[in-house]
Amino acid sequence: MKAIQVTAFGGPEVLTVVEVPDARPGPGQVLVDVAAVDVINLDTYIRAGAWEDFFPIPLPYTPGGAVAGTIAAVGTGVPGTRVGERVAAWLDGVSGGYAERAVADAASAVPVPDGVGLRSAAALMHDLPTALLLLDLVEIKPQDRVLITGAAGAMGLLLVRAAHAAGAVVVGAARGERKLGLVREQGADAVVDYSADGWVETAKKAAGGEFAVVLDGVGGELGTTALSAAGDGARISTHGAAAGGFARVDTEVAARRGQRVSGIAAVQIGPDRAAAVRRRWAETLRTRSAEFQPVIGQTFALEEAGTAHTAIEAREAPGKTLLIP
């Protein structure tokens, strides 16, 4: 079968198309015919070797931590008759998905609800669970002023829609008219280009004052600047590192102003809550699929994985990026 393999850390060019032996499920596992692969920023960091301390993946490896498709075979000890079932499958760690077929633990292969396409399911596998946890943390209320950075990204757009549905005054921050137009379409009351000087003051003016909620999906200097827009008692999340690192939080200022700040640790999904998160993901798709409709900005063939990574790293990929084997 065809797969993408990385034999040395580096740029997108290290994503190589190879022929490998057909995957086979072991005990308690299922084999998935992959229809779509969720491509995320983390994939590019790991491929570049930038996060080896956090994700020590031995070479060679096949990237990709989440796929949607159809179960083609099951290993021993898998209950029920699951062959032919449409599933979303979270794989072992962050690898194995960039392939025509992928092996997953049976417990992590969750049925995709009727009426939800496999591409939509793949597009929501990483971002929807994180978005739901973020919404739990910041508790958006009607008329809250909400600032969302990285608003044109796949998760940013989910947050824009959810904040709009909650009755908040939503300002989405992104870069470039194409992305800003997409954020407007998804329900932002105002948009601001954070490549412009004085963008934070522009955002506050558009919202009518300081923000009750700041959801920073960018990090770096942009994220740190965004935090200055938060008002007294604000609920703040600094979960993004797309700019190369997380936003810096002045804990003394936050404490003095009664601000509640959470970081990436608050939305990390460890083994202790993975099963509950997967159940919530499926239930949300069954009951709230219209509210959490993903924006699939671009798709690439499996062989174009390097092009997909290049687009993500160049910030030229609004919405969700998928690979289609």
RANOR-V957897 format. One record per pair of residues at least 6 apart in sequence whose C-alpha atoms are under 8 Angstrom apart, sorted by the first residue. I is the first residue (numbers start at 1). J is the second residue. D is the distance in whole Angstrom. If there is no record, write none. Layout:
BEGIN
I,J,D ; I,J,D
END
This chain:
BEGIN
1,19,5 ; 1,20,5 ; 1,21,6 ; 1,22,5 ; 1,23,8 ; 1,99,8 ; 1,100,6 ; 1,101,7 ; 2,17,7 ; 2,18,6 ; 2,19,5 ; 2,20,6 ; 2,99,6 ; 2,100,6 ; 3,17,6 ; 3,18,6 ; 3,19,6 ; 3,20,7 ; 3,62,7 ; 3,98,6 ; 3,99,4 ; 3,100,6 ; 3,302,8 ; 4,15,6 ; 4,16,5 ; 4,17,5 ; 4,18,6 ; 4,62,6 ; 4,63,7 ; 4,98,6 ; 4,99,6 ; 4,302,8 ; 4,303,8 ; 4,305,8 ; 5,14,8 ; 5,15,6 ; 5,16,5 ; 5,17,6 ; 5,18,7 ; 5,60,7 ; 5,61,6 ; 5,62,5 ; 5,63,7 ; 6,14,6 ; 6,15,5 ; 6,16,6 ; 6,47,7 ; 6,59,7 ; 6,60,5 ; 6,61,5 ; 6,62,6 ; 6,63,8 ; 7,14,7 ; 7,59,6 ; 7,60,4 ; 7,61,7 ; 8,14,7 ; 8,59,7 ; 8,60,7 ; 9,46,8 ; 9,47,5 ; 9,48,5 ; 9,49,5 ; 10,47,6 ; 10,48,4 ; 10,49,7 ; 11,47,7 ; 11,48,6 ; 12,44,8 ; 12,47,8 ; 12,48,8 ; 12,305,8 ; 12,306,5 ; 12,307,7 ; 12,309,6 ; 12,310,6 ; 13,306,6 ; 14,47,8 ; 14,306,8 ; 15,305,7 ; 15,306,6 ; 17,303,6 ; 22,101,8 ; 23,31,7 ; 23,101,7 ; 23,102,7 ; 23,103,7 ; 24,31,6 ; 24,73,8 ; 24,103,7 ; 25,31,5 ; 25,73,7 ; 25,74,6 ; 25,75,5 ; 25,103,6 ; 25,104,8 ; 26,74,8 ; 26,75,5 ; 26,76,7 ; 27,75,5 ; 27,76,5 ; 27,77,6 ; 27,78,7 ; 28,74,8 ; 28,75,6 ; 28,76,6 ; 28,77,5 ; 28,78,5 ; 28,105,6 ; 28,106,6 ; 29,74,6 ; 29,75,5 ; 29,76,8 ; 29,78,7 ; 29,103,7 ; 29,104,6 ; 29,105,4 ; 29,106,5 ; 30,71,7 ; 30,72,8 ; 30,73,6 ; 30,74,4 ; 30,75,6 ; 30,78,8 ; 30,103,6 ; 30,104,6 ; 30,105,6 ; 30,106,5 ; 30,109,8 ; 31,71,6 ; 31,72,6 ; 31,73,5 ; 31,74,6 ; 31,101,7 ; 31,102,6 ; 31,103,5 ; 31,104,7 ; 32,68,8 ; 32,69,6 ; 32,70,5 ; 32,71,4 ; 32,72,6 ; 32,73,7 ; 32,101,5 ; 32,102,5 ; 32,103,6 ; 32,104,8 ; 33,69,5 ; 33,70,5 ; 33,71,6 ; 33,72,6 ; 33,100,6 ; 33,101,5 ; 33,102,7 ; 34,67,6 ; 34,68,6 ; 34,69,5 ; 34,70,7 ; 34,99,7 ; 34,100,5 ; 34,101,5 ; 34,102,7 ; 34,324,8 ; 34,325,7 ; 35,67,7 ; 35,68,6 ; 35,69,5 ; 35,70,8 ; 35,100,8 ; 35,118,7 ; 35,119,7 ; 35,324,6 ; 35,325,6 ; 36,67,6 ; 36,68,5 ; 36,69,7 ; 36,118,7 ; 36,119,6 ; 36,122,6 ; 36,322,6 ; 36,323,6 ; 36,324,5 ; 36,325,7 ; 37,64,7 ; 37,66,6 ; 37,67,5 ; 37,68,7 ; 37,97,6 ; 37,98,7 ; 37,122,6 ; 37,123,8 ; 37,322,5 ; 37,323,5 ; 37,324,7 ; 38,64,7 ; 38,65,8 ; 38,66,6 ; 38,67,6 ; 38,122,5 ; 38,123,6 ; 38,125,7 ; 38,126,8 ; 38,320,8 ; 38,321,7 ; 38,322,5 ; 38,323,7 ; 39,64,7 ; 39,320,8 ; 39,321,6 ; 39,322,6 ; 39,323,7 ; 40,321,7 ; 41,242,7 ; 41,312,7 ; 41,313,8 ; 43,63,7 ; 43,64,7 ; 43,94,8 ; 44,309,6 ; 44,313,7 ; 45,51,6 ; 46,52,7 ; 46,55,7 ; 47,63,8 ; 61,95,7 ; 61,96,7 ; 62,95,6 ; 62,96,5 ; 62,97,7 ; 62,98,6 ; 62,99,8 ; 63,94,7 ; 63,95,4 ; 63,96,5 ; 63,97,6 ; 63,98,6 ; 64,91,8 ; 64,94,6 ; 64,95,5 ; 64,96,5 ; 64,97,4 ; 64,98,5 ; 65,90,6 ; 65,91,5 ; 65,92,7 ; 65,93,6 ; 65,94,4 ; 65,95,5 ; 65,96,6 ; 65,97,6 ; 66,88,7 ; 66,89,6 ; 66,90,5 ; 66,91,6 ; 66,94,8 ; 66,97,6 ; 66,122,7 ; 66,125,7 ; 66,126,8 ; 67,88,6 ; 67,89,5 ; 67,90,7 ; 67,91,8 ; 67,97,6 ; 67,102,8 ; 67,122,6 ; 67,125,8 ; 68,86,8 ; 68,87,6 ; 68,88,4 ; 68,89,6 ; 68,118,6 ; 68,119,7 ; 68,121,7 ; 68,122,5 ; 69,86,6 ; 69,87,6 ; 69,88,7 ; 69,118,6 ; 70,83,8 ; 70,84,6 ; 70,85,6 ; 70,86,5 ; 70,87,6 ; 71,82,7 ; 71,83,5 ; 71,84,5 ; 71,85,5 ; 71,86,7 ; 71,87,7 ; 72,83,5 ; 72,84,6 ; 73,82,8 ; 73,83,6 ; 74,82,7 ; 74,83,7 ; 78,106,7 ; 85,111,7 ; 86,111,6 ; 86,112,6 ; 86,118,8 ; 87,109,6 ; 87,110,5 ; 87,111,4 ; 87,112,5 ; 87,118,8 ; 88,109,6 ; 88,110,5 ; 88,111,6 ; 88,112,6 ; 88,118,8 ; 88,121,7 ; 88,122,7 ; 88,125,7 ; 89,104,6 ; 89,108,6 ; 89,109,4 ; 89,110,6 ; 90,104,7 ; 90,108,6 ; 90,109,7 ; 90,125,8 ; 91,97,7 ; 91,103,7 ; 91,104,5 ; 91,105,7 ; 91,108,7 ; 92,104,7 ; 92,105,8 ; 96,102,6 ; 96,103,8 ; 98,302,7 ; 98,323,8 ; 98,325,8 ; 99,302,7 ; 99,325,7 ; 100,325,5 ; 107,275,8 ; 108,275,8 ; 108,278,8 ; 110,278,7 ; 110,279,8 ; 110,282,7 ; 111,282,8 ; 112,118,7 ; 112,121,7 ; 112,282,7 ; 113,282,7 ; 113,285,7 ; 113,286,6 ; 114,286,8 ; 116,285,8 ; 116,289,8 ; 119,322,8 ; 120,293,8 ; 120,294,6 ; 120,296,8 ; 122,322,8 ; 123,294,6 ; 123,296,7 ; 123,320,6 ; 123,321,8 ; 123,322,7 ; 124,294,7 ; 125,281,8 ; 127,154,7 ; 127,155,5 ; 128,155,7 ; 128,158,8 ; 128,281,7 ; 128,292,8 ; 129,277,7 ; 129,278,8 ; 129,280,8 ; 129,281,6 ; 130,155,8 ; 130,267,6 ; 130,268,8 ; 131,155,6 ; 131,158,7 ; 131,159,6 ; 133,267,6 ; 134,237,7 ; 134,267,7 ; 135,159,8 ; 137,235,8 ; 138,213,7 ; 138,235,5 ; 138,236,7 ; 138,237,8 ; 140,163,7 ; 140,166,7 ; 140,168,7 ; 140,213,7 ; 141,166,6 ; 141,167,7 ; 141,168,6 ; 142,166,6 ; 142,167,4 ; 142,168,5 ; 143,167,6 ; 143,168,4 ; 143,169,6 ; 144,167,8 ; 144,168,5 ; 144,169,6 ; 144,211,7 ; 144,212,6 ; 144,213,7 ; 145,168,6 ; 145,169,5 ; 145,170,6 ; 145,171,8 ; 145,207,6 ; 145,209,8 ; 145,210,7 ; 145,211,5 ; 145,212,5 ; 145,213,6 ; 146,163,7 ; 146,168,7 ; 146,169,6 ; 146,170,5 ; 146,171,6 ; 146,211,6 ; 146,212,6 ; 146,213,5 ; 146,214,6 ; 146,215,8 ; 147,170,6 ; 147,171,5 ; 147,172,6 ; 147,173,7 ; 147,203,8 ; 147,211,7 ; 147,213,6 ; 147,214,5 ; 147,215,6 ; 147,216,8 ; 148,156,7 ; 148,159,8 ; 148,160,7 ; 148,170,8 ; 148,171,6 ; 148,172,5 ; 148,173,6 ; 148,214,6 ; 148,215,5 ; 148,216,6 ; 148,217,7 ; 149,156,7 ; 149,172,6 ; 149,173,5 ; 149,174,6 ; 149,215,6 ; 149,216,5 ; 149,217,5 ; 149,218,6 ; 149,223,8 ; 149,226,8 ; 150,156,6 ; 150,172,8 ; 150,173,6 ; 150,174,5 ; 150,216,7 ; 150,217,5 ; 150,218,5 ; 151,157,6 ; 151,159,8 ; 151,160,7 ; 151,172,5 ; 151,173,6 ; 151,174,6 ; 151,183,6 ; 151,217,8 ; 152,172,8 ; 152,173,8 ; 152,174,6 ; 152,179,5 ; 152,180,7 ; 152,182,7 ; 152,183,6 ; 152,318,5 ; 152,319,6 ; 153,317,8 ; 153,318,5 ; 153,319,5 ; 153,320,7 ; 154,294,7 ; 154,295,7 ; 154,296,8 ; 154,318,7 ; 154,319,4 ; 154,320,5 ; 155,319,8 ; 156,217,7 ; 157,183,7 ; 157,186,7 ; 157,294,8 ; 157,295,7 ; 157,319,7 ; 158,292,6 ; 158,293,8 ; 158,294,7 ; 160,170,7 ; 160,172,7 ; 160,183,7 ; 160,186,7 ; 160,187,6 ; 160,188,6 ; 161,186,6 ; 161,187,6 ; 161,188,8 ; 161,291,7 ; 161,292,7 ; 162,291,7 ; 162,292,8 ; 163,169,8 ; 163,170,7 ; 164,170,6 ; 164,187,6 ; 164,188,7 ; 165,291,8 ; 169,188,8 ; 169,189,6 ; 169,207,7 ; 170,187,8 ; 170,188,5 ; 170,189,5 ; 170,190,7 ; 170,207,7 ; 171,188,6 ; 171,189,6 ; 171,190,5 ; 171,191,5 ; 171,192,7 ; 171,203,7 ; 171,206,8 ; 171,207,7 ; 172,180,8 ; 172,183,6 ; 172,184,8 ; 172,188,6 ; 172,190,7 ; 172,191,5 ; 172,192,6 ; 173,180,8 ; 173,191,6 ; 173,192,5 ; 173,193,6 ; 173,194,6 ; 174,180,6 ; 174,191,8 ; 174,192,7 ; 174,193,5 ; 174,194,6 ; 175,192,8 ; 175,193,5 ; 175,194,6 ; 175,195,6 ; 176,193,6 ; 179,318,6 ; 180,191,6 ; 180,192,7 ; 180,193,7 ; 183,191,7 ; 184,190,7 ; 184,191,7 ; 190,203,8 ; 190,206,6 ; 190,207,8 ; 191,203,8 ; 192,199,7 ; 192,202,7 ; 192,203,6 ; 193,199,7 ; 194,200,8 ; 194,222,8 ; 200,225,7 ; 200,226,7 ; 200,228,8 ; 200,229,6 ; 201,229,8 ; 204,210,6 ; 204,211,7 ; 204,229,7 ; 210,229,6 ; 210,230,6 ; 210,231,5 ; 211,229,6 ; 211,230,5 ; 211,231,5 ; 211,234,7 ; 212,230,6 ; 212,231,6 ; 212,232,8 ; 212,233,7 ; 212,234,4 ; 212,235,6 ; 213,230,7 ; 213,234,5 ; 213,235,5 ; 213,236,6 ; 214,226,8 ; 214,227,7 ; 214,229,8 ; 214,230,6 ; 214,234,7 ; 214,235,7 ; 214,236,5 ; 214,237,6 ; 215,236,6 ; 215,237,5 ; 215,238,7 ; 215,239,8 ; 216,223,6 ; 216,226,7 ; 216,236,8 ; 216,237,6 ; 216,238,5 ; 216,239,6 ; 216,240,6 ; 217,223,8 ; 217,238,7 ; 217,239,6 ; 217,240,4 ; 217,241,7 ; 217,242,7 ; 218,239,8 ; 218,240,5 ; 218,241,5 ; 218,242,5 ; 218,243,6 ; 218,246,8 ; 218,247,8 ; 219,238,7 ; 219,239,8 ; 219,240,5 ; 219,241,5 ; 219,242,6 ; 219,243,6 ; 219,244,7 ; 219,245,6 ; 219,246,4 ; 219,247,4 ; 220,241,7 ; 220,242,8 ; 220,243,5 ; 220,244,6 ; 220,245,5 ; 220,246,5 ; 220,247,5 ; 220,248,7 ; 221,243,8 ; 221,247,7 ; 221,248,8 ; 222,243,8 ; 222,247,8 ; 223,238,8 ; 223,246,7 ; 223,247,5 ; 223,248,8 ; 224,247,5 ; 224,248,5 ; 224,249,7 ; 227,236,8 ; 227,249,8 ; 230,236,8 ; 231,257,8 ; 231,259,8 ; 232,257,5 ; 232,258,6 ; 232,259,6 ; 233,257,6 ; 233,258,5 ; 233,259,4 ; 233,260,7 ; 234,258,7 ; 234,259,5 ; 234,260,6 ; 235,259,6 ; 235,260,5 ; 235,261,6 ; 236,259,7 ; 236,260,6 ; 236,261,5 ; 236,262,6 ; 237,261,6 ; 237,262,5 ; 237,263,6 ; 237,264,8 ; 238,246,7 ; 238,247,6 ; 238,261,8 ; 238,262,6 ; 238,263,5 ; 238,264,7 ; 239,246,7 ; 239,262,8 ; 239,263,5 ; 239,264,4 ; 239,267,8 ; 240,246,6 ; 240,247,8 ; 240,264,7 ; 241,247,8 ; 254,260,7 ; 254,261,8 ; 269,277,8 ; 285,292,8 ; 294,319,8 ; 294,320,7 ; 295,319,5 ; 295,320,6 ; 296,319,5 ; 296,320,5 ; 296,321,6 ; 296,322,8 ; 297,317,7 ; 297,318,6 ; 297,319,5 ; 297,320,5 ; 297,321,6 ; 298,317,7 ; 298,318,8 ; 298,319,8 ; 298,320,7 ; 298,321,5 ; 298,322,7 ; 299,321,6 ; 299,322,5 ; 299,323,6 ; 299,324,7 ; 300,307,8 ; 300,308,7 ; 300,321,8 ; 300,322,6 ; 300,323,5 ; 300,324,6 ; 301,323,6 ; 301,324,5 ; 301,325,6 ; 302,323,5 ; 302,324,6 ; 302,325,5 ; 303,325,8 ; 304,323,8 ; 305,323,7 ; 308,321,7 ; 308,323,8 ; 311,317,6
END
